[in-house]
């Protein structure tokens, strides 16, 4: 049993990074997530040991499994080097390029002007 939903909760304990650090680094890279407590979290709720990721912003744009795999790789890259400003900027540009191919509304498509 269980319920399928659009939320993903990631335990960052083994990564050596807090939820707030990950949220900040990913935000600088153009990937917006929320810090979140995990079950039995020993960290303060303002710091946390986890991240919550939702997929509606992606699926609304029409993104599918392939794009989710790309985004997962980008998240992993940022979490591996959260203080690397060059990696964050490179990721931000990749995120912009990916999102440009999936406009929220066709009339806002920057490629078509």
C-alpha positions as a Python dict, from the first residue, in 0.01 Angstrom:
ca = {
    (1, 'X'): (0, 0, 0),
    (2, 'X'): (82, 364, 16),
    (3, 'X'): (-6, 680, -160),
    (4, 'X'): (172, 819, -462),
    (5, 'X'): (225, 1193, -454),
    (6, 'X'): (444, 1464, -602),
    (7, 'X'): (673, 1512, -300),
    (8, 'X'): (1020, 1372, -244),
    (9, 'X'): (1193, 1385, 94),
    (10, 'X'): (1572, 1348, 86),
    (11, 'X'): (1777, 1255, 393),
    (12, 'X'): (2103, 1453, 369),
    (13, 'X'): (2265, 1301, 678),
    (14, 'X'): (2520, 1097, 480),
    (15, 'X'): (2609, 1397, 259),
    (16, 'X'): (2751, 1604, 547),
    (17, 'X'): (2532, 1903, 459),
    (18, 'X'): (2233, 2050, 641),
    (19, 'X'): (1895, 2119, 486),
    (20, 'X'): (1941, 2494, 509),
    (21, 'X'): (2285, 2475, 342),
    (22, 'X'): (2145, 2258, 63),
    (23, 'X'): (1840, 2485, 16),
    (24, 'X'): (2065, 2791, -15),
    (25, 'X'): (2313, 2630, -258),
    (26, 'X'): (2040, 2484, -478),
    (27, 'X'): (1856, 2818, -479),
    (28, 'X'): (2172, 2991, -601),
    (29, 'X'): (2185, 2730, -876),
    (30, 'X'): (1825, 2800, -980),
    (31, 'X'): (1675, 2487, -823),
    (32, 'X'): (1416, 2576, -560),
    (33, 'X'): (1353, 2328, -280),
    (34, 'X'): (1263, 2349, 89),
    (35, 'X'): (1463, 2241, 390),
    (36, 'X'): (1259, 1984, 580),
    (37, 'X'): (1293, 1775, 890),
    (38, 'X'): (1329, 1401, 843),
    (39, 'X'): (1191, 1133, 1075),
    (40, 'X'): (1382, 1137, 1406),
    (41, 'X'): (1579, 1444, 1293),
    (42, 'X'): (1834, 1549, 1555),
    (43, 'X'): (1874, 1895, 1401),
    (44, 'X'): (1676, 2206, 1484),
    (45, 'X'): (1372, 2261, 1254),
    (46, 'X'): (1536, 2584, 1134),
    (47, 'X'): (1841, 2386, 1016),
    (48, 'X'): (1709, 2034, 933),
    (49, 'X'): (1869, 1722, 791),
    (50, 'X'): (1646, 1694, 487),
    (51, 'X'): (1511, 1849, 171),
    (52, 'X'): (1160, 1844, 29),
    (53, 'X'): (1129, 1852, -347),
    (54, 'X'): (803, 1878, -540),
    (55, 'X'): (751, 1795, -905),
    (56, 'X'): (445, 2009, -1003),
    (57, 'X'): (657, 2301, -1128),
    (58, 'X'): (829, 2055, -1363),
    (59, 'X'): (532, 1849, -1477),
    (60, 'X'): (327, 2166, -1540),
    (61, 'X'): (593, 2259, -1795),
    (62, 'X'): (563, 1916, -1959),
    (63, 'X'): (886, 1768, -1827),
    (64, 'X'): (904, 1388, -1814),
    (65, 'X'): (1137, 1117, -1683),
    (66, 'X'): (1436, 1222, -1896),
    (67, 'X'): (1429, 1576, -1761),
    (68, 'X'): (1382, 1447, -1405),
    (69, 'X'): (1702, 1242, -1447),
    (70, 'X'): (1889, 1553, -1566),
    (71, 'X'): (1758, 1754, -1270),
    (72, 'X'): (1851, 1477, -1025),
    (73, 'X'): (2206, 1489, -1164),
    (74, 'X'): (2216, 1867, -1122),
    (75, 'X'): (2095, 1838, -762),
    (76, 'X'): (2362, 1576, -691),
    (77, 'X'): (2629, 1799, -845),
    (78, 'X'): (2531, 2095, -627),
    (79, 'X'): (2508, 1887, -309),
    (80, 'X'): (2858, 1750, -374),
    (81, 'X'): (3006, 2103, -399),
    (82, 'X'): (2766, 2348, -231),
    (83, 'X'): (3033, 2617, -189),
    (84, 'X'): (3171, 2600, -545),
    (85, 'X'): (3045, 2925, -701),
    (86, 'X'): (3155, 2818, -1051),
    (87, 'X'): (2960, 2491, -1026),
    (88, 'X'): (2654, 2678, -896),
    (89, 'X'): (2667, 2927, -1185),
    (90, 'X'): (2719, 2650, -1441),
    (91, 'X'): (2421, 2464, -1296),
    (92, 'X'): (2210, 2781, -1296),
    (93, 'X'): (2277, 2828, -1668),
    (94, 'X'): (2190, 2463, -1738),
    (95, 'X'): (1865, 2502, -1542),
    (96, 'X'): (1777, 2816, -1742),
    (97, 'X'): (1848, 2638, -2070),
    (98, 'X'): (1640, 2335, -1968),
    (99, 'X'): (1347, 2550, -1853),
    (100, 'X'): (1361, 2759, -2171),
    (101, 'X'): (1264, 2447, -2364),
    (102, 'X'): (957, 2398, -2143),
    (103, 'X'): (777, 2733, -2107),
    (104, 'X'): (500, 2757, -1849),
    (105, 'X'): (282, 2932, -2105),
    (106, 'X'): (347, 2923, -2480),
    (107, 'X'): (298, 3299, -2512),
    (108, 'X'): (591, 3347, -2272),
    (109, 'X'): (825, 3130, -2481),
    (110, 'X'): (1142, 3340, -2516),
    (111, 'X'): (1252, 3139, -2821),
    (112, 'X'): (947, 3242, -3023),
    (113, 'X'): (954, 3604, -2904),
}
